[in-house]
């Protein structure tokens, strides 16, 4: 099996290889973190309810267990330097599922002394378009459109920050926009890549002239690993990966067409009212409808903190990252999630 990511390199000077626990190894972020940690010479252990379905590089330890069970997480985290919170439930299960999962990770980290790595996103940020937003950017308030998922993400990050300070649990939040990459076969980007391979129109959820930022998940994992392995970092650190800004639907479709070997691909605007109408009978669509404002323009992230911390790191070029993602979709014609 082919794995994408940085070539193997040793652990940083003064930092011996340690064991890291990854939850959600079959997900986009969890899988990318496994690849990134292995590439840096680290030992990796994963926790999965069905070990037979886990696809990881040789040498990765696989343990059967449920991330919702504290005893399972604590047992798997024994002697681990970090716990990667890579489980991402469907939108409709975030409350209370993501709250419970995050509580388990926090409790396990407090009991074992492991650091926490958490994939942040832009859902909880105040919608400000076309201006790079720093990690401490304003969050949603009562003047913004109701967004339960954004409020929940803010609650999770606030809980992580609180426990970092009160219980000395070292925490790293790596924020990014919509993921794409190997394993990112979700309801948003999955159909886009599969349509590109089939020569079908690429769906777009805002005005066709609006921009949007997408982030290669292996870049997020490489950044998270690089900062995690540094000795001198804050007890609670929030960094952002800028990703690639596509100025309009046509630019995104053209990039996907090139990666898929198509001459061109048309775009298809999905009107907001259609999403909301579908939401009357489909809970996932109803949950996604709350996030449609993020397609009113590109919500960009300022990655200055990352570039200072990792001066030798450069993002994977958009063309290369899209080709790697398309190769994964070719090799996985049916969803593996």
Steps between C-alpha positions, in 0.01 A plus 500: 500500500627847417517760775545868430695745713849621576791257458627335818730708715638455850356656812625852577826546688454439869168321450504122507233303318194446719167321470196696381137385516277585204123478533305474175778356279261436210394864489667769292683677784571188705642318199710800401639525855601133491691563176661819627611350832644191333683723251666678795624174647242485779330189636125495445214314662140525379173422676214364289175317566565271203876441457438294185386817318803708597743584220832616642869463407695199618626537854200696630346333804123446476292461817132411513289741699241777501605866523175569686614274786739669741661173610577412138659837427702502824623146438604580144667827606730329751860616444389727214641848449183626331139416419382607156126571504432392142142379537247709309139390523231593245353846564177355634691313773722785621276575796559319727747271318787745448457640850527152650798407282688816589425454870646148480816628332542776758448259790741246351764765441467620858544145631791401275688829453462486122467813290188553286492575127163629381398597144330838516293654222340831406145417607523700822664809349315820427438508122755744360584448135810545284718611795741251667369429850752444783462213752349745752244626247158603639258214549127485434276723709128566533504733198602215268273245338414204727762228457480220753803322358709815527386556857581138580849524348565810710381314808740213426796734448414695816491174696839399360650838591352490852636154575837592354535782749334340802638146467819575310382292204710611203266564206550583133210617282578510127235700316422462129221545247320220315727195470582306188756224463533121525214369712298823490192334357240713675171637370657824379824428314439131434234564233717773344795266443283208390311727257830622358613144429164429334504823295193635683430858618672624815258619766546847653299637791539876468483739208723360227717811522566461873832359618560214742804358678578128512781343702703189419465280807855362476631858531293543817643178643857593405462834678339339804779243526776755453369723778408207726861380495637839605599529863439873547136572431214645707294278726204579272593582142270591211645516149343528156580345162400737221425245229433592137269785404297441184352835386184355347322178405656491153853506644422207733335303220795564267745377765293186560469439125877513455557260790238262363634511144189673366510772236259711706216465746183708534389644832161453658361752746307338784257764619471549874124457491547153351729399785252635755211325327689170503564567868130449569549127444879456537668596826848520349377752242328697775824515698703600193253779418623685810846523344399641163609852604859375473450496123413870488872561455833344589572476872880510496744415779823674595780242527772737627528304828567178307760660274685635803489165678587293190709725273610207280145380433318589180143400408457231238425674166129488417559305180702228675258472792198472270674231293580303817140530615365398161728194503348397831147531361597296195628227729188519720200504266258433786499687830718346770349695786 
